[in-house]
Each structure stands twice: as structure tokens, then as C-alpha cells.
Amino acid sequence: MTVDQFLIWAESQEGRYELINGEVFSMAAERSAHALTKFAVQTALAEGIRKAGLPCIVYPDGMTVRISKHTAHEPDALVYCGPKLPRGALEVPDPVIVVEVLSPSTRRIDAAKKLPGYFSLPSVHHYLIVDPDEPPHIHHQRQADGTILTRIFSDGLLRLDPPGFEMAVSGLIA
């Protein structure tokens, strides 16, 4: 299945899905800690963008990021800084920041398999992996030379440049 076929199919389905190498995968039900952590991350991102006065928007889970012709992910949060998307858009082109909140069933996929996929997109500068159970969290950042710098963080402010704001790390764990 292609991403275009997947988006048409997924629009009429109950539940959440991702497409990996042309194969549809159902996303598992979420624990309370996972849902609250997603909300905390989305709130921290939105607050950082607001304080910096940036023309960016935080999208919660539910929006699709196209990785290739046959792979599309639904991150737990993302930051987009492009032109306003149509109201009926199902997919976010050119995200700058993508965030995955770890769950028992996706821990290995989020930490290893999604990393090269997200960074195959030239627009992605940051990939955050947040553990809902306890810090530390992981920040992967594209450098000017294309290499990826990985940092482990647990508190303080996290600088996300581009697009150019700081996100408070305290409060990411619900």
C-alpha cells in the first residue's frame, strides 16, 4: 500500500494506524501516563513557541508524516512552521520537530527504526523521544553538516533551534 492509498483507507477506520514499508500496523491502546505525557509535551512545545513569538504550530497525534512512498508515521506531537494547512489536511509536510512518547510496545521502534526515517526528511531538525515513566529523555538534533547529535536530558530548558525557542523540560512526566 502507498501512503496515498493508506490515507484514504485510514480516514474511514476507527483507531489509529501507521504504514511501514507498505504494511498497515494498528497502534496499541495508550496507558494514562502515555496520554498525559503527550499532552504535557504538546503544552510545553506550544508554550515555547508562544513565548518566542514564532509563526509555528504544534500538532498533536493524529496527523501523518510521510517518510517515503510506502511509510507514514503518526508522531505523538510535531511542530510545523510552514504555510497554514487546509482544514481537511491529514498529513503535515515538512515538520521541523517530531516527538514520540515511548510505550512498552513501541520502545524499540521509536528509539531505533523511526530515527533514520524522520531524519530522511530534510525539514526535520529535532527528534525527541520522551519516556513517560521517568527521565532521561533523548534529543536527536540535525547539525549543519548533516550529522545527528544525540543528547540525554532530564531537566532545565531544551533549546530547539531551528525554529528558535526553548522548551521547559520540567513537567514532561505526568
Secondary structure, DSSP 8 states (H G I E B T S, - for coil): --HHHHHHHHHT-SS-EEEETTEEEE-----HHHHHHHHHHHHHHHHHHHHHT-S-EEEETT-BEEEETTEEE--SEEEE-SS---TT--B-SS-SEEEEE--TTTHHIIIIIHHHHHHTSTT--EEEEE-SSSS-EEEEEE-TTS-EEEEEE-SSEEEETTTTEEEE-TT---
